[in-house]
Structures are given as C-alpha cells and as structure tokens.
Amino acid sequence: MKKNRLGKQLTLLAVRPLVWLHTVLTGDLEQHRQWNRRISQVKGSTPKLLSSGISVPMTREEARDLESQRFAYSAGMGLLRTAMVGSFVLAAAVMTYDSITPTNSVPVLKAPQQVQVQVLPRQSVPIPYVQPPKLALDHAIQGYYHQINQEYQAALSQYDEALKVHPNYSDVYWNKALIHHQMGNYTKAIQSYQQMLRINPNDTDALYNMGYAMDKLGRYGEAIQVYDQILSVDSTDRHAPIGKGISQYHMGDYDAAIAEFAKVMDTNPRYSLYNMACMYSVKGDVEQALHFLERAVPHMDQDMLDWAKQDPDFEAIRNLPRFQDLVYGD
C-alpha cells in the first residue's frame, strides 16, 4: 500500500476530527447514513460505519469519491451551522485538494493459498435500518477511523464500547470480523459473524466470510455446510459454489470441486474457470487443465496472471509452451 506524503497525512489527521466533531455537535447524521449506506456495500474493502440497506455495489474508487463528498458535506454544513468559522474554513479549503480520501482503507480479504477464491464484494439480504444510540455511534465512528488507519487494537476497543451500548450493532460486528481477518484471528472472526447471524440469519455476506474463515482453520465440513446454507437462501448465488468447491478441494475431493465450479461458469467465469484449470492440473489431466486455463485468461487481471505463474496447482503444466504463452503472453 502506497504511503502519502507527510503533509497529506497531517491534513487528514487535522480534518477528520473536525468533520467527526461537526457530526456529533449538529446531529446531522442522516446524510452520513445515506452516503455510508452505499460505501458500506463494498464488502471487505471499506469498513462499515452505519447499518446499511441494500444498494448497488461500488468500486473502491467510487467509494473514495463518495467518502470525499461526505467529508466535504460535513465541512460545508459546519460553515453554515456552527461558530467554528476559523477551523471549518481551513477544513473546507483543504478539502478542495484532491487527495482528501481515506487511502488506508482495509483491503479486500486475500484469496487462500493454492486456489483462487472470490471473497466479496456482494450484497446481503437487507434488514430494517435501526439508528444506533448516539453514544454507540460515537464509539463506532472512532473505531472506524482507527480501523482505516490500521490501528486495530484501538479500533477493537472502541467497537467493544459501542456494543456495550448497542449489542445489536451489526455493522460493528462486521468491522470487528474484518480486523480479525487481517490479524489472522479466524476463530474470533467467526464469533463476530455468528453475532451478525443472530441478528439476521440470512445475511449471506456474513455466511460467506464465515465459511471462508472456517476453511482457513481446516474446518472444511463446516464450511461446506455454511455455503449450502447460502444456497438455501439464494439458489442463484454465484459465489457460494466457489467457496464450497475450495473446501472440497482441500478435502481432496477434486471431482466434487469441479462439479461445483461448473455450476457458475456462466455467472462467475473468472474464478470457476481458473479453479477448474487448477483441479484438472492437480489430477494430471493436462489437456483439460490447459483448455480451462485458456478460457479463464480473458477474465483474469494482472494480479491473477501473476499468481498463476507461481500457483503450485499448475506444477504439472507450468513448463509447457502453451502454458507459457497463455500466462506470460508474447
């Protein structure tokens, strides 16, 4: 992750508390809720700040743009509603600089070793929005800013305080789970997802990431049950078969994994085709491995191509000229 110049870092440190303070003083939370509702849909990319309904997923660039608008809105309202003229004039002036975005956002959870796997973004089954008490929101906001600056212990502390006030604060459980993923504490991540599922048993995002965490812990049978639960909620889900196939792969059942990947070749070609190539390579079926890899390449970005160059599942075909042409190009 690239680091900002020192001046930009100091600017963010100066502006963020002012915007937060303005929000607390004016109680102007509705506009924040509307923006954060969209931003929070980028699951596993940007921590959620408020409980969210359903909306169209966004790219990280769009999320940054909206976050900048949210900060600008807060500062602009501060000029009109508060007497803190000097501070907010400075904040508003600084916000015209195009670097005012939270650049240290939590990255998408990484794919497990050996096999590529999709880890969100996805939409969850919506639940009615409940405005959290102000004290819980205050702690959640502080935890949020600690989290995007990777101050994880401080963030967890603030989130725990928020949950003491509002035990059903689903987004706080989500953010805690993301932190535990980042720290490799998968058991604690599962506990946070279970709390989310207590609030909404059909939250497919929580189910999906809980299955992912179980797979990382070697609890493959439990992970498969979780992915099946997702499919019972939404039989057309295009991610759950990928997760299920990964767990079956880890159990050594390559044929069952291939069958799962094949179910979403049309709706999720990037990961299904790539993983099918992996399975056939591990099985020693060179022709099928190269066939599915060739179909996967048009859907692969540079990061995925770079991973293919070192993916141990391709050991059987790595030195073949056709593999070299597909992965390395001309």
Phi and psi in degrees as GROMACS dihedral restraints (atoms count N, CA, C in turn):
[ dihedral_restraints ]
;  ai    aj    ak    al  type     phi  dphi    fc
    3     4     5     6     1   -71.6    20    10
    4     5     6     7     1   144.3    20    10
    6     7     8     9     1  -100.1    20    10
    7     8     9    10     1   143.1    20    10
    9    10    11    12     1   -73.2    20    10
   10    11    12    13     1   161.0    20    10
   12    13    14    15     1   -64.6    20    10
   13    14    15    16     1   157.8    20    10
   15    16    17    18     1   -56.8    20    10
   16    17    18    19     1   -39.6    20    10
   18    19    20    21     1   -61.3    20    10
   19    20    21    22     1   -41.5    20    10
   21    22    23    24     1   -66.9    20    10
   22    23    24    25     1   -38.8    20    10
   24    25    26    27     1   -62.5    20    10
   25    26    27    28     1   -43.9    20    10
   27    28    29    30     1   -65.0    20    10
   28    29    30    31     1   -35.6    20    10
   30    31    32    33     1   -61.5    20    10
   31    32    33    34     1   -45.6    20    10
   33    34    35    36     1   -62.9    20    10
   34    35    36    37     1   -41.9    20    10
   36    37    38    39     1   -62.3    20    10
   37    38    39    40     1   -33.9    20    10
   39    40    41    42     1   -76.6    20    10
   40    41    42    43     1   -39.1    20    10
   42    43    44    45     1   -81.4    20    10
   43    44    45    46     1   -41.3    20    10
   45    46    47    48     1   -58.6    20    10
   46    47    48    49     1   -45.4    20    10
   48    49    50    51     1   -62.3    20    10
   49    50    51    52     1   -34.5    20    10
   51    52    53    54     1   -64.9    20    10
   52    53    54    55     1   -43.3    20    10
   54    55    56    57     1   -64.8    20    10
   55    56    57    58     1   -43.4    20    10
   57    58    59    60     1   -61.4    20    10
   58    59    60    61     1   -43.6    20    10
   60    61    62    63     1   -63.1    20    10
   61    62    63    64     1   -40.2    20    10
   63    64    65    66     1   -62.1    20    10
   64    65    66    67     1   -40.9    20    10
   66    67    68    69     1   -61.4    20    10
   67    68    69    70     1   -43.0    20    10
   69    70    71    72     1   -67.3    20    10
   70    71    72    73     1   -42.4    20    10
   72    73    74    75     1   -69.9    20    10
   73    74    75    76     1   -39.7    20    10
   75    76    77    78     1   -91.4    20    10
   76    77    78    79     1   -17.0    20    10
   78    79    80    81     1    66.2    20    10
   79    80    81    82     1    19.7    20    10
   81    82    83    84     1   -85.1    20    10
   82    83    84    85     1    74.8    20    10
   84    85    86    87     1   -98.9    20    10
   85    86    87    88     1   -17.4    20    10
   87    88    89    90     1   -63.3    20    10
   88    89    90    91     1   -44.6    20    10
   90    91    92    93     1   -65.4    20    10
   91    92    93    94     1   -38.5    20    10
   93    94    95    96     1   -60.2    20    10
   94    95    96    97     1   -41.5    20    10
   96    97    98    99     1   -62.6    20    10
   97    98    99   100     1   -41.4    20    10
   99   100   101   102     1   -63.5    20    10
  100   101   102   103     1   -44.9    20    10
  102   103   104   105     1   -68.1    20    10
  103   104   105   106     1   -46.0    20    10
  105   106   107   108     1   -66.4    20    10
  106   107   108   109     1   -26.2    20    10
  108   109   110   111     1   -59.6    20    10
  109   110   111   112     1   -41.2    20    10
  111   112   113   114     1   -76.1    20    10
  112   113   114   115     1   -44.7    20    10
  114   115   116   117     1   -60.2    20    10
  115   116   117   118     1   -38.7    20    10
  117   118   119   120     1   -67.7    20    10
  118   119   120   121     1   -13.1    20    10
  120   121   122   123     1   -74.8    20    10
  121   122   123   124     1   -12.0    20    10
  123   124   125   126     1   -80.3    20    10
  124   125   126   127     1    81.2    20    10
  126   127   128   129     1   -65.3    20    10
  127   128   129   130     1   136.0    20    10
  129   130   131   132     1    74.6    20    10
  130   131   132   133     1     0.7    20    10
  132   133   134   135     1  -110.1    20    10
  133   134   135   136     1   -51.7    20    10
  135   136   137   138     1  -120.0    20    10
  136   137   138   139     1   128.4    20    10
  138   139   140   141     1   -59.1    20    10
  139   140   141   142     1   146.4    20    10
  141   142   143   144     1   -84.0    20    10
  142   143   144   145     1   143.0    20    10
  144   145   146   147     1  -105.8    20    10
  145   146   147   148     1   -39.4    20    10
  147   148   149   150     1  -128.2    20    10
  148   149   150   151     1   159.9    20    10
  150   151   152   153     1   -59.2    20    10
  151   152   153   154     1   139.7    20    10
  153   154   155   156     1  -124.8    20    10
  154   155   156   157     1   149.3    20    10
  156   157   158   159     1   -95.1    20    10
  157   158   159   160     1  -163.2    20    10
  159   160   161   162     1   -89.4    20    10
  160   161   162   163     1   143.4    20    10
  162   163   164   165     1  -160.9    20    10
  163   164   165   166     1   177.3    20    10
  165   166   167   168     1   -75.8    20    10
  166   167   168   169     1   130.0    20    10
  168   169   170   171     1   -60.2    20    10
  169   170   171   172     1   152.2    20    10
  171   172   173   174     1  -122.0    20    10
  172   173   174   175     1   158.0    20    10
  174   175   176   177     1   -75.6    20    10
  175   176   177   178     1   163.1    20    10
  177   178   179   180     1   -63.4    20    10
  178   179   180   181     1   -33.2    20    10
  180   181   182   183     1   -65.4    20    10
  181   182   183   184     1   -43.0    20    10
  183   184   185   186     1   -64.3    20    10
  184   185   186   187     1   -37.9    20    10
  186   187   188   189     1   -62.8    20    10
  187   188   189   190     1   -40.6    20    10
  189   190   191   192     1   -63.5    20    10
  190   191   192   193     1   -41.4    20    10
  192   193   194   195     1   -60.9    20    10
  193   194   195   196     1   -44.5    20    10
  195   196   197   198     1   -67.8    20    10
  196   197   198   199     1   -35.2    20    10
  198   199   200   201     1   -63.7    20    10
  199   200   201   202     1   -40.1    20    10
  201   202   203   204     1   -62.3    20    10
  202   203   204   205     1   -41.6    20    10
  204   205   206   207     1   -61.4    20    10
  205   206   207   208     1   -39.2    20    10
  207   208   209   210     1   -62.7    20    10
  208   209   210   211     1   -44.2    20    10
  210   211   212   213     1   -63.1    20    10
  211   212   213   214     1   -44.9    20    10
  213   214   215   216     1   -62.1    20    10
  214   215   216   217     1   -39.9    20    10
  216   217   218   219     1   -61.6    20    10
  217   218   219   220     1   -45.4    20    10
  219   220   221   222     1   -61.0    20    10
  220   221   222   223     1   -44.1    20    10
  222   223   224   225     1   -66.5    20    10
  223   224   225   226     1   -40.6    20    10
  225   226   227   228     1   -62.4    20    10
  226   227   228   229     1   -42.5    20    10
  228   229   230   231     1   -66.3    20    10
  229   230   231   232     1   -30.1    20    10
  231   232   233   234     1   -65.0    20    10
  232   233   234   235     1   -35.8    20    10
  234   235   236   237     1   -62.3    20    10
  235   236   237   238     1   -35.6    20    10
  237   238   239   240     1   -84.8    20    10
  238   239   240   241     1   -32.0    20    10
  240   241   242   243     1  -106.5    20    10
  241   242   243   244     1   -15.1    20    10
  243   244   245   246     1  -122.8    20    10
  244   245   246   247     1   166.0    20    10
  246   247   248   249     1   -92.8    20    10
  247   248   249   250     1     5.0    20    10
  249   250   251   252     1   -83.5    20    10
  250   251   252   253     1    59.2    20    10
  252   253   254   255     1   -61.8    20    10
  253   254   255   256     1   -48.2    20    10
  255   256   257   258     1   -60.0    20    10
  256   257   258   259     1   -49.3    20    10
  258   259   260   261     1   -63.0    20    10
  259   260   261   262     1   -44.8    20    10
  261   262   263   264     1   -78.2    20    10
  262   263   264   265     1   -25.6    20    10
  264   265   266   267     1   -62.4    20    10
  265   266   267   268     1   -42.8    20    10
  267   268   269   270     1   -62.7    20    10
  268   269   270   271     1   -44.5    20    10
  270   271   272   273     1   -62.2    20    10
  271   272   273   274     1   -44.1    20    10
  273   274   275   276     1   -64.4    20    10
  274   275   276   277     1   -38.4    20    10
  276   277   278   279     1   -65.4    20    10
  277   278   279   280     1   -43.0    20    10
  279   280   281   282     1   -65.1    20    10
  280   281   282   283     1   -34.7    20    10
  282   283   284   285     1   -69.6    20    10
  283   284   285   286     1   -10.4    20    10
  285   286   287   288     1   -75.6    20    10
  286   287   288   289     1   -14.9    20    10
  288   289   290   291     1   -76.5    20    10
  289   290   291   292     1   130.2    20    10
  291   292   293   294     1   -74.1    20    10
  292   293   294   295     1     3.7    20    10
  294   295   296   297     1   -94.3    20    10
  295   296   297   298     1     2.8    20    10
  297   298   299   300     1   -80.0    20    10
  298   299   300   301     1    82.1    20    10
  300   301   302   303     1  -141.2    20    10
  301   302   303   304     1   151.1    20    10
  303   304   305   306     1   -74.9    20    10
  304   305   306   307     1    87.9    20    10
  306   307   308   309     1   -73.5    20    10
  307   308   309   310     1   -15.8    20    10
  309   310   311   312     1   -97.0    20    10
  310   311   312   313     1    40.0    20    10
  312   313   314   315     1   -68.0    20    10
  313   314   315   316     1   154.6    20    10
  315   316   317   318     1   -69.3    20    10
  316   317   318   319     1   126.7    20    10
  318   319   320   321     1   -72.8    20    10
  319   320   321   322     1   161.8    20    10
  321   322   323   324     1   -60.8    20    10
  322   323   324   325     1   141.7    20    10
  324   325   326   327     1   -57.4    20    10
  325   326   327   328     1   136.0    20    10
  327   328   329   330     1   -77.4    20    10
  328   329   330   331     1   152.6    20    10
  330   331   332   333     1   -69.0    20    10
  331   332   333   334     1   150.1    20    10
  333   334   335   336     1   -67.5    20    10
  334   335   336   337     1   163.7    20    10
  336   337   338   339     1   -64.0    20    10
  337   338   339   340     1   150.9    20    10
  339   340   341   342     1    80.9    20    10
  340   341   342   343     1   -42.0    20    10
  342   343   344   345     1  -128.6    20    10
  343   344   345   346     1   133.4    20    10
  345   346   347   348     1   -69.2    20    10
  346   347   348   349     1   140.8    20    10
  348   349   350   351     1  -143.6    20    10
  349   350   351   352     1   138.1    20    10
  351   352   353   354     1   -74.9    20    10
  352   353   354   355     1   126.9    20    10
  354   355   356   357     1  -123.3    20    10
  355   356   357   358     1    82.8    20    10
  357   358   359   360     1    59.0    20    10
  358   359   360   361     1   176.3    20    10
  360   361   362   363     1   -77.5    20    10
  361   362   363   364     1   146.3    20    10
  363   364   365   366     1  -146.9    20    10
  364   365   366   367     1   166.0    20    10
  366   367   368   369     1   -97.7    20    10
  367   368   369   370     1   148.4    20    10
  369   370   371   372     1  -105.0    20    10
  370   371   372   373     1   165.3    20    10
  372   373   374   375     1   -65.1    20    10
  373   374   375   376     1   124.4    20    10
  375   376   377   378     1   -69.4    20    10
  376   377   378   379     1   148.7    20    10
  378   379   380   381     1  -124.2    20    10
  379   380   381   382     1   154.8    20    10
  381   382   383   384     1   -56.9    20    10
  382   383   384   385     1   138.1    20    10
  384   385   386   387     1   -75.8    20    10
  385   386   387   388     1   132.9    20    10
  387   388   389   390     1  -124.1    20    10
  388   389   390   391     1   117.8    20    10
  390   391   392   393     1   -66.6    20    10
  391   392   393   394     1   121.8    20    10
  393   394   395   396     1   -71.6    20    10
  394   395   396   397     1   155.4    20    10
  396   397   398   399     1   -56.8    20    10
  397   398   399   400     1   152.2    20    10
  399   400   401   402     1   -58.7    20    10
  400   401   402   403     1   -41.1    20    10
  402   403   404   405     1   -64.0    20    10
  403   404   405   406     1   -40.2    20    10
  405   406   407   408     1   -64.0    20    10
  406   407   408   409     1   -41.1    20    10
  408   409   410   411     1   -63.7    20    10
  409   410   411   412     1   -39.6    20    10
  411   412   413   414     1   -58.8    20    10
  412   413   414   415     1   -47.5    20    10
  414   415   416   417     1   -64.7    20    10
  415   416   417   418     1   -38.7    20    10
  417   418   419   420     1   -64.2    20    10
  418   419   420   421     1   -40.4    20    10
  420   421   422   423     1   -62.8    20    10
  421   422   423   424     1   -44.8    20    10
  423   424   425   426     1   -63.7    20    10
  424   425   426   427     1   -42.0    20    10
  426   427   428   429     1   -61.9    20    10
  427   428   429   430     1   -39.4    20    10
  429   430   431   432     1   -58.6    20    10
  430   431   432   433     1   -47.7    20    10
  432   433   434   435     1   -70.6    20    10
  433   434   435   436     1   -31.7    20    10
  435   436   437   438     1   -64.3    20    10
  436   437   438   439     1   -39.5    20    10
  438   439   440   441     1   -68.1    20    10
  439   440   441   442     1   -45.5    20    10
  441   442   443   444     1   -69.3    20    10
  442   443   444   445     1   -15.0    20    10
  444   445   446   447     1   -99.2    20    10
  445   446   447   448     1    12.4    20    10
  447   448   449   450     1    62.0    20    10
  448   449   450   451     1    29.0    20    10
  450   451   452   453     1   -96.6    20    10
  451   452   453   454     1    75.2    20    10
  453   454   455   456     1   -69.1    20    10
  454   455   456   457     1   -40.9    20    10
  456   457   458   459     1   -64.9    20    10
  457   458   459   460     1   -41.3    20    10
  459   460   461   462     1   -64.6    20    10
  460   461   462   463     1   -38.9    20    10
  462   463   464   465     1   -63.7    20    10
  463   464   465   466     1   -45.6    20    10
  465   466   467   468     1   -60.8    20    10
  466   467   468   469     1   -39.1    20    10
  468   469   470   471     1   -61.8    20    10
  469   470   471   472     1   -44.5    20    10
  471   472   473   474     1   -67.2    20    10
  472   473   474   475     1   -39.4    20    10
  474   475   476   477     1   -64.1    20    10
  475   476   477   478     1   -39.5    20    10
  477   478   479   480     1   -62.0    20    10
  478   479   480   481     1   -38.5    20    10
  480   481   482   483     1   -65.4    20    10
  481   482   483   484     1   -39.3    20    10
  483   484   485   486     1   -62.4    20    10
  484   485   486   487     1   -39.2    20    10
  486   487   488   489     1   -72.5    20    10
  487   488   489   490     1   -24.8    20    10
  489   490   491   492     1   -65.0    20    10
  490   491   492   493     1   -34.3    20    10
  492   493   494   495     1   -83.7    20    10
  493   494   495   496     1   -38.7    20    10
  495   496   497   498     1  -135.8    20    10
  496   497   498   499     1    84.3    20    10
  498   499   500   501     1   -62.4    20    10
  499   500   501   502     1   -18.5    20    10
  501   502   503   504     1  -101.2    20    10
  502   503   504   505     1    27.8    20    10
  504   505   506   507     1   -79.9    20    10
  505   506   507   508     1    87.4    20    10
  507   508   509   510     1   -60.2    20    10
  508   509   510   511     1   -41.5    20    10
  510   511   512   513     1   -64.7    20    10
  511   512   513   514     1   -30.6    20    10
  513   514   515   516     1   -68.5    20    10
  514   515   516   517     1   -39.7    20    10
  516   517   518   519     1   -61.8    20    10
  517   518   519   520     1   -38.7    20    10
  519   520   521   522     1   -62.3    20    10
  520   521   522   523     1   -47.0    20    10
  522   523   524   525     1   -64.0    20    10
  523   524   525   526     1   -38.9    20    10
  525   526   527   528     1   -61.2    20    10
  526   527   528   529     1   -41.8    20    10
  528   529   530   531     1   -62.1    20    10
  529   530   531   532     1   -41.2    20    10
  531   532   533   534     1   -60.6    20    10
  532   533   534   535     1   -41.3    20    10
  534   535   536   537     1   -62.2    20    10
  535   536   537   538     1   -45.2    20    10
  537   538   539   540     1   -64.1    20    10
  538   539   540   541     1   -34.7    20    10
  540   541   542   543     1   -61.0    20    10
  541   542   543   544     1   -47.1    20    10
  543   544   545   546     1   -60.7    20    10
  544   545   546   547     1   -34.3    20    10
  546   547   548   549     1   -90.2    20    10
  547   548   549   550     1    -1.6    20    10
  549   550   551   552     1    77.2    20    10
  550   551   552   553     1    14.9    20    10
  552   553   554   555     1   -92.8    20    10
  553   554   555   556     1    74.3    20    10
  555   556   557   558     1   -68.7    20    10
  556   557   558   559     1   -31.6    20    10
  558   559   560   561     1   -63.6    20    10
  559   560   561   562     1   -43.8    20    10
  561   562   563   564     1   -68.6    20    10
  562   563   564   565     1   -34.1    20    10
  564   565   566   567     1   -61.6    20    10
  565   566   567   568     1   -43.2    20    10
  567   568   569   570     1   -60.2    20    10
  568   569   570   571     1   -41.1    20    10
  570   571   572   573     1   -60.8    20    10
  571   572   573   574     1   -39.4    20    10
  573   574   575   576     1   -67.2    20    10
  574   575   576   577     1   -41.6    20    10
  576   577   578   579     1   -64.0    20    10
  577   578   579   580     1   -36.3    20    10
  579   580   581   582     1   -63.7    20    10
  580   581   582   583     1   -35.1    20    10
  582   583   584   585     1   -67.0    20    10
  583   584   585   586     1   -38.5    20    10
  585   586   587   588     1   -62.9    20    10
  586   587   588   589     1   -40.5    20    10
  588   589   590   591     1   -71.6    20    10
  589   590   591   592     1   -24.6    20    10
  591   592   593   594     1   -63.6    20    10
  592   593   594   595     1   -35.8    20    10
  594   595   596   597     1   -79.8    20    10
  595   596   597   598     1   -42.0    20    10
  597   598   599   600     1  -141.3    20    10
  598   599   600   601     1    95.9    20    10
  600   601   602   603     1   -61.1    20    10
  601   602   603   604     1   -18.4    20    10
  603   604   605   606     1  -102.7    20    10
  604   605   606   607     1    19.7    20    10
  606   607   608   609     1   -73.7    20    10
  607   608   609   610     1   100.6    20    10
  609   610   611   612     1   -70.7    20    10
  610   611   612   613     1   -25.6    20    10
  612   613   614   615     1   -65.9    20    10
  613   614   615   616     1   -47.0    20    10
  615   616   617   618     1   -62.9    20    10
  616   617   618   619     1   -41.3    20    10
  618   619   620   621     1   -62.0    20    10
  619   620   621   622     1   -44.9    20    10
  621   622   623   624     1   -62.6    20    10
  622   623   624   625     1   -48.8    20    10
  624   625   626   627     1   -70.3    20    10
  625   626   627   628     1   -29.1    20    10
  627   628   629   630     1   -66.4    20    10
  628   629   630   631     1   -40.5    20    10
  630   631   632   633     1   -61.2    20    10
  631   632   633   634     1   -40.3    20    10
  633   634   635   636     1   -59.8    20    10
  634   635   636   637     1   -46.2    20    10
  636   637   638   639     1   -64.8    20    10
  637   638   639   640     1   -39.8    20    10
  639   640   641   642     1   -63.3    20    10
  640   641   642   643     1   -40.2    20    10
  642   643   644   645     1   -62.0    20    10
  643   644   645   646     1   -41.5    20    10
  645   646   647   648     1   -62.8    20    10
  646   647   648   649     1   -28.7    20    10
  648   649   650   651     1   -87.7    20    10
  649   650   651   652     1     0.8    20    10
  651   652   653   654     1    81.8    20    10
  652   653   654   655     1    11.9    20    10
  654   655   656   657     1   -91.8    20    10
  655   656   657   658     1    64.5    20    10
  657   658   659   660     1   -66.9    20    10
  658   659   660   661     1   -41.3    20    10
  660   661   662   663     1   -61.6    20    10
  661   662   663   664     1   -42.2    20    10
  663   664   665   666     1   -65.7    20    10
  664   665   666   667     1   -38.8    20    10
  666   667   668   669     1   -61.3    20    10
  667   668   669   670     1   -43.3    20    10
  669   670   671   672     1   -60.8    20    10
  670   671   672   673     1   -40.8    20    10
  672   673   674   675     1   -61.7    20    10
  673   674   675   676     1   -38.4    20    10
  675   676   677   678     1   -66.2    20    10
  676   677   678   679     1   -43.5    20    10
  678   679   680   681     1   -64.5    20    10
  679   680   681   682     1   -36.5    20    10
  681   682   683   684     1   -64.2    20    10
  682   683   684   685     1   -34.5    20    10
  684   685   686   687     1   -64.4    20    10
  685   686   687   688     1   -39.4    20    10
  687   688   689   690     1   -59.2    20    10
  688   689   690   691     1   -45.3    20    10
  690   691   692   693     1   -68.1    20    10
  691   692   693   694     1   -25.2    20    10
  693   694   695   696     1   -72.5    20    10
  694   695   696   697     1   -27.0    20    10
  696   697   698   699     1   -80.4    20    10
  697   698   699   700     1   -42.1    20    10
  699   700   701   702     1  -143.3    20    10
  700   701   702   703     1   100.7    20    10
  702   703   704   705     1   -67.8    20    10
  703   704   705   706     1   -14.6    20    10
  705   706   707   708     1   -96.1    20    10
  706   707   708   709     1     4.3    20    10
  708   709   710   711     1   -56.2    20    10
  709   710   711   712     1   130.5    20    10
  711   712   713   714     1   -96.8    20    10
  712   713   714   715     1    -1.2    20    10
  714   715   716   717     1  -103.8    20    10
  715   716   717   718     1   -37.4    20    10
  717   718   719   720     1   -57.1    20    10
  718   719   720   721     1   -41.9    20    10
  720   721   722   723     1   -61.1    20    10
  721   722   723   724     1   -30.4    20    10
  723   724   725   726     1   -66.5    20    10
  724   725   726   727     1   -49.1    20    10
  726   727   728   729     1   -61.2    20    10
  727   728   729   730     1   -41.8    20    10
  729   730   731   732     1   -63.1    20    10
  730   731   732   733     1   -43.1    20    10
  732   733   734   735     1   -63.3    20    10
  733   734   735   736     1   -36.2    20    10
  735   736   737   738     1   -61.5    20    10
  736   737   738   739     1   -45.5    20    10
  738   739   740   741     1   -65.6    20    10
  739   740   741   742     1   -38.4    20    10
  741   742   743   744     1   -65.7    20    10
  742   743   744   745     1   -37.4    20    10
  744   745   746   747     1   -59.5    20    10
  745   746   747   748     1   -45.4    20    10
  747   748   749   750     1   -65.5    20    10
  748   749   750   751     1   -23.7    20    10
  750   751   752   753     1   -85.8    20    10
  751   752   753   754     1    -2.8    20    10
  753   754   755   756     1    86.9    20    10
  754   755   756   757     1     7.2    20    10
  756   757   758   759     1   -95.5    20    10
  757   758   759   760     1    79.2    20    10
  759   760   761   762     1   -67.4    20    10
  760   761   762   763     1   -38.0    20    10
  762   763   764   765     1   -65.1    20    10
  763   764   765   766     1   -41.3    20    10
  765   766   767   768     1   -64.5    20    10
  766   767   768   769     1   -37.3    20    10
  768   769   770   771     1   -64.0    20    10
  769   770   771   772     1   -44.5    20    10
  771   772   773   774     1   -59.7    20    10
  772   773   774   775     1   -41.3    20    10
  774   775   776   777     1   -61.7    20    10
  775   776   777   778     1   -38.5    20    10
  777   778   779   780     1   -68.9    20    10
  778   779   780   781     1   -45.4    20    10
  780   781   782   783     1   -60.9    20    10
  781   782   783   784     1   -36.7    20    10
  783   784   785   786     1   -64.6    20    10
  784   785   786   787     1   -25.2    20    10
  786   787   788   789     1   -65.6    20    10
  787   788   789   790     1   -24.7    20    10
  789   790   791   792     1  -122.1    20    10
  790   791   792   793     1    27.4    20    10
  792   793   794   795     1   -61.8    20    10
  793   794   795   796     1   -33.6    20    10
  795   796   797   798     1   -83.1    20    10
  796   797   798   799     1   -34.9    20    10
  798   799   800   801     1   -95.1    20    10
  799   800   801   802     1   -21.8    20    10
  801   802   803   804     1  -140.5    20    10
  802   803   804   805     1    61.7    20    10
  804   805   806   807     1   -64.7    20    10
  805   806   807   808     1   -32.3    20    10
  807   808   809   810     1   -56.7    20    10
  808   809   810   811     1   -50.7    20    10
  810   811   812   813     1   -89.8    20    10
  811   812   813   814     1   -33.0    20    10
  813   814   815   816     1   -67.0    20    10
  814   815   816   817     1   -46.3    20    10
  816   817   818   819     1   -66.8    20    10
  817   818   819   820     1   -42.2    20    10
  819   820   821   822     1   -61.8    20    10
  820   821   822   823     1   -46.4    20    10
  822   823   824   825     1   -68.6    20    10
  823   824   825   826     1   -32.2    20    10
  825   826   827   828     1   -65.4    20    10
  826   827   828   829     1   -38.3    20    10
  828   829   830   831     1   -61.1    20    10
  829   830   831   832     1   -41.6    20    10
  831   832   833   834     1   -60.3    20    10
  832   833   834   835     1   -46.2    20    10
  834   835   836   837     1   -62.2    20    10
  835   836   837   838     1   -45.1    20    10
  837   838   839   840     1   -68.1    20    10
  838   839   840   841     1   -32.6    20    10
  840   841   842   843     1   -65.6    20    10
  841   842   843   844     1   -44.7    20    10
  843   844   845   846     1   -62.6    20    10
  844   845   846   847     1   -35.3    20    10
  846   847   848   849     1   -75.6    20    10
  847   848   849   850     1   -12.6    20    10
  849   850   851   852     1    89.4    20    10
  850   851   852   853     1     9.2    20    10
  852   853   854   855     1   -89.8    20    10
  853   854   855   856     1    87.9    20    10
  855   856   857   858     1   -62.4    20    10
  856   857   858   859     1   -45.5    20    10
  858   859   860   861     1   -62.4    20    10
  859   860   861   862     1   -44.7    20    10
  861   862   863   864     1   -68.4    20    10
  862   863   864   865     1   -36.3    20    10
  864   865   866   867     1   -61.0    20    10
  865   866   867   868     1   -47.3    20    10
  867   868   869   870     1   -68.6    20    10
  868   869   870   871     1   -34.2    20    10
  870   871   872   873     1   -61.3    20    10
  871   872   873   874     1   -48.7    20    10
  873   874   875   876     1   -74.7    20    10
  874   875   876   877     1   -30.0    20    10
  876   877   878   879     1   -65.9    20    10
  877   878   879   880     1   -40.3    20    10
  879   880   881   882     1   -62.2    20    10
  880   881   882   883     1   -37.2    20    10
  882   883   884   885     1   -72.1    20    10
  883   884   885   886     1   -29.2    20    10
  885   886   887   888     1   -78.0    20    10
  886   887   888   889     1   -33.5    20    10
  888   889   890   891     1   -52.7    20    10
  889   890   891   892     1   -43.5    20    10
  891   892   893   894     1   -61.2    20    10
  892   893   894   895     1   -19.5    20    10
  894   895   896   897     1   -97.6    20    10
  895   896   897   898     1    -2.4    20    10
  897   898   899   900     1   -95.0    20    10
  898   899   900   901     1   137.8    20    10
  900   901   902   903     1   -89.0    20    10
  901   902   903   904     1  -179.1    20    10
  903   904   905   906     1   -65.0    20    10
  904   905   906   907     1   -37.6    20    10
  906   907   908   909     1   -60.8    20    10
  907   908   909   910     1   -40.6    20    10
  909   910   911   912     1   -69.9    20    10
  910   911   912   913     1   -38.5    20    10
  912   913   914   915     1   -63.6    20    10
  913   914   915   916     1   -40.7    20    10
  915   916   917   918     1   -63.6    20    10
  916   917   918   919     1   -39.0    20    10
  918   919   920   921     1   -65.8    20    10
  919   920   921   922     1   -38.5    20    10
  921   922   923   924     1   -59.1    20    10
  922   923   924   925     1   -31.9    20    10
  924   925   926   927     1   -63.7    20    10
  925   926   927   928     1   -24.4    20    10
  927   928   929   930     1  -119.6    20    10
  928   929   930   931     1    -0.9    20    10
  930   931   932   933     1   -59.5    20    10
  931   932   933   934     1   117.9    20    10
  933   934   935   936     1   -63.5    20    10
  934   935   936   937     1   -19.5    20    10
  936   937   938   939     1   -66.8    20    10
  937   938   939   940     1   -19.3    20    10
  939   940   941   942     1   -96.6    20    10
  940   941   942   943     1    17.7    20    10
  942   943   944   945     1   -57.3    20    10
  943   944   945   946     1   -35.6    20    10
  945   946   947   948     1   -72.2    20    10
  946   947   948   949     1   -19.0    20    10
  948   949   950   951     1  -124.8    20    10
  949   950   951   952     1     0.0    20    10
  951   952   953   954     1   -58.8    20    10
  952   953   954   955     1   -36.6    20    10
  954   955   956   957     1   -92.7    20    10
  955   956   957   958     1     3.7    20    10
  957   958   959   960     1   -77.4    20    10
  958   959   960   961     1   141.3    20    10
  960   961   962   963     1   -56.0    20    10
  961   962   963   964     1   -37.4    20    10
  963   964   965   966     1   -66.2    20    10
  964   965   966   967     1   -39.2    20    10
  966   967   968   969     1   -63.1    20    10
  967   968   969   970     1   -44.6    20    10
  969   970   971   972     1   -60.1    20    10
  970   971   972   973     1   -41.8    20    10
  972   973   974   975     1   -65.2    20    10
  973   974   975   976     1   -41.0    20    10
  975   976   977   978     1   -68.4    20    10
  976   977   978   979     1   -44.3    20    10
  978   979   980   981     1   -88.0    20    10
  979   980   981   982     1   -39.4    20    10
  981   982   983   984     1   -95.0    20    10
  982   983   984   985     1   -20.6    20    10
  984   985   986   987     1    71.1    20    10
  985   986   987   988     1  -166.4    20    10
